[in-house]
Amino acid sequence: MKEKEFKRIYVWQLPVRIFHWVNAFSIVVLAITGIIIADPPALQSNHEAYETYYMGYVRVTHFIAAYFFVAAMLLRIYWAFVGNKFAHWKSFVPFTKKWFSNLFYVIKHDVFLLPYNEKKSKLLHIKVGHNSLASFTYLIMFILALIMVFTGFGLYAQNTSWWLPKLFSWVPVYLGGDFTARLIHHITMWLMLFLIFIHIYFVIFHDVKDKDGEVSSMINGHKFEPNK
């Protein structure tokens, strides 16, 4: 298909793109430091343990990344009410008949790679924004992010005097103790990483299959749709 047969559409506004990359960087840092905190490596050193601050730096980095993660999350929630139709919260939780039809169609043809029905594909097509599977996945990611924030700050509350983490000090108590809160925090991290790997796969899949600028859209904000 020639380039002139595509139309360029501005989809992802600047705040959405900022949220995306701050969030992505934060999750990478949180995952790496979180794994180290959960299972600290045995490092050889000529110094006594109290003379080094290795794990302290890891923990501080983890906490700083957590604040960036929360800041980006709050920005995205705000933009879900003031942003364009592609960023609006309704695009993530429409749950209409067409939404469910598109969800099962995407699972059938994008996940299980069954042959497309061109006529039905056009009927169930959702314009350049998120398809139903993507929007549903992001909704789950948001719920997992909330769990991470509540359990993470709940565990951090006992090690700080700042009022913000202290707001979550009830979480470990409610869950039955630090061990359960830490376990939930750890499992949720792996669930988020699993969904992120799926997200990356489908972004590349659609960029190659549909040639819609899926990858570059989160840099320049534009996607492409075939002219009718």
C-alpha positions in Angstrom: 0.0 0.0 0.0 1.4 3.4 -1.0 2.0 6.1 1.5 -0.5 8.4 -0.1 -3.3 5.9 0.8 -2.8 6.6 4.5 -4.0 9.6 6.5 -2.0 10.9 9.4 -3.9 11.3 12.7 -2.7 13.1 15.9 -3.6 10.5 18.6 -1.3 10.7 21.6 -1.0 14.2 23.1 2.3 15.3 24.7 1.2 14.7 28.4 0.2 11.1 27.5 3.6 10.5 25.9 5.4 12.0 28.9 3.4 9.8 31.2 4.2 6.7 29.1 8.0 7.2 29.1 8.2 8.3 32.7 6.1 5.4 33.7 8.1 3.0 31.5 11.5 4.2 33.0 10.1 4.1 36.5 8.9 0.5 36.2 12.2 -0.7 34.8 14.1 0.9 37.7 11.5 -0.3 40.2 11.6 -3.9 38.9 15.5 -4.0 39.0 15.8 -2.5 42.4 12.9 -4.5 43.7 14.4 -7.8 42.6 17.7 -6.8 44.4 15.8 -5.8 47.5 13.8 -9.1 47.5 17.0 -11.2 47.0 20.1 -9.2 47.8 23.3 -10.5 46.1 26.2 -11.7 48.2 28.9 -9.1 47.4 32.4 -9.5 48.5 34.1 -6.4 50.0 37.1 -5.5 52.0 35.0 -3.3 54.2 32.6 -4.1 57.0 28.9 -4.2 56.2 28.3 -1.0 58.2 30.9 0.8 56.2 29.1 0.3 52.9 25.7 1.7 51.8 25.1 -0.5 48.8 21.5 -1.6 49.8 20.8 1.9 51.0 21.4 3.3 47.6 19.3 0.6 46.0 16.4 1.3 48.4 16.7 5.1 47.9 16.7 4.6 44.1 13.6 2.3 44.5 11.8 5.0 46.5 12.7 7.8 44.1 11.4 5.8 41.2 8.2 5.1 43.1 7.6 8.8 43.5 8.1 9.3 39.7 5.7 6.4 39.1 3.0 7.9 41.3 3.5 11.4 39.8 3.1 10.0 36.2 0.1 8.0 37.4 -1.6 11.1 38.8 -0.9 13.0 35.6 -2.5 10.3 33.5 -5.6 10.2 35.7 -6.0 14.0 35.4 -5.5 13.8 31.6 -8.1 11.0 31.4 -10.7 13.7 32.1 -9.2 16.7 30.1 -7.4 15.0 27.2 -8.6 14.1 23.7 -11.0 11.2 23.0 -8.1 8.8 22.7 -6.8 9.6 26.2 -10.2 9.9 27.8 -11.2 7.4 30.5 -14.2 6.3 28.5 -11.9 4.8 25.9 -10.6 2.3 28.5 -14.0 1.2 30.0 -16.7 1.5 27.2 -17.9 -2.1 27.6 -20.4 -1.7 24.7 -21.6 -4.5 22.5 -19.1 -3.4 19.8 -16.4 -3.3 22.4 -16.9 -6.9 23.4 -17.2 -8.0 19.8 -13.9 -6.2 19.0 -12.3 -7.8 22.1 -13.1 -11.3 21.0 -12.2 -10.5 17.4 -8.8 -9.2 18.4 -8.1 -12.2 20.7 -9.1 -14.6 17.9 -7.0 -13.0 15.1 -4.2 -11.2 16.9 -3.6 -13.7 19.7 -4.4 -17.0 18.0 -3.5 -15.6 14.5 -6.6 -17.1 12.8 -7.4 -15.7 9.3 -9.1 -12.4 9.0 -12.5 -11.8 7.6 -12.0 -8.5 5.7 -15.6 -7.5 5.8 -16.0 -8.2 9.5 -12.7 -6.6 10.3 -13.9 -3.3 8.9 -17.2 -3.6 10.8 -15.5 -4.2 14.2 -12.5 -1.9 13.5 -11.8 0.7 16.3 -10.1 3.8 14.9 -6.4 4.4 15.6 -6.8 4.5 19.4 -6.6 1.4 21.6 -8.5 -1.7 20.5 -10.6 -3.4 23.1 -7.9 -5.9 24.2 -5.4 -3.1 24.7 -7.8 -0.9 26.6 -8.8 -3.8 28.8 -5.2 -4.6 29.5 -4.4 -1.0 30.5 -7.4 -1.1 32.8 -5.9 -4.2 34.5 -2.5 -2.4 34.6 -4.0 0.5 36.4 -5.5 -1.8 39.0 -2.2 -3.5 39.5 -0.5 -0.1 39.7 -2.8 0.8 42.5 -2.0 -2.4 44.4 1.7 -1.7 43.9 1.3 1.9 45.3 -0.7 0.8 48.3 1.5 -2.1 49.3 4.7 -0.3 48.4 4.0 2.8 50.4 2.5 0.7 53.2 5.8 -1.1 53.6 7.7 2.1 53.3 5.6 3.9 55.9 7.4 2.2 58.8 10.8 3.5 57.6 9.9 7.2 57.1 8.4 10.1 59.0 6.9 11.8 55.9 3.1 12.1 56.0 2.5 10.8 52.4 3.8 7.2 53.0 2.2 7.3 56.5 -1.2 7.5 54.8 -0.7 3.9 53.7 0.5 2.5 57.1 -2.8 0.7 57.5 -2.3 -1.5 54.4 0.1 -4.1 55.9 -2.0 -4.3 59.0 -5.1 -4.8 57.0 -3.4 -7.5 54.9 -2.2 -9.4 58.0 1.4 -8.2 58.2 4.4 -7.1 56.3 5.1 -10.6 54.9 1.7 -10.7 53.1 2.0 -7.1 51.9 5.5 -7.8 50.5 4.4 -11.0 48.8 1.5 -9.3 47.1 3.8 -6.4 46.1 6.3 -8.9 44.6 3.7 -11.0 42.8 2.0 -7.9 41.4 5.3 -6.7 40.0 5.7 -9.9 38.0 2.1 -9.7 36.7 2.8 -6.1 35.5 6.0 -7.2 33.8 4.1 -10.0 32.1 1.5 -7.6 30.7 4.2 -5.2 29.7 5.9 -7.9 27.6 2.6 -8.7 26.0 2.1 -4.9 25.3 5.5 -4.7 23.6 4.8 -7.7 21.5 1.5 -6.4 20.2 2.8 -2.9 19.6 5.5 -4.4 17.3 3.0 -6.8 15.8 0.5 -4.1 14.8 3.3 -1.8 13.6 4.5 -4.4 11.2 1.1 -5.8 10.2 -0.9 -2.6 10.0 1.9 -0.2 9.2 0.0 2.4 11.4 3.1 3.9 13.1 2.3 2.1 16.4 5.9 2.3 17.7 6.7 5.9 16.5 3.4 7.2 17.7 4.5 7.3 21.3 7.3 9.6 20.2 5.7 12.0 17.8 2.0 11.4 18.7 0.8 10.5 15.2 -0.6 7.2 13.9 -1.7 6.3 10.4 -5.0 4.9 9.1 -5.8 3.7 5.5 -8.0 6.0 3.5 -11.3 4.6 2.6 
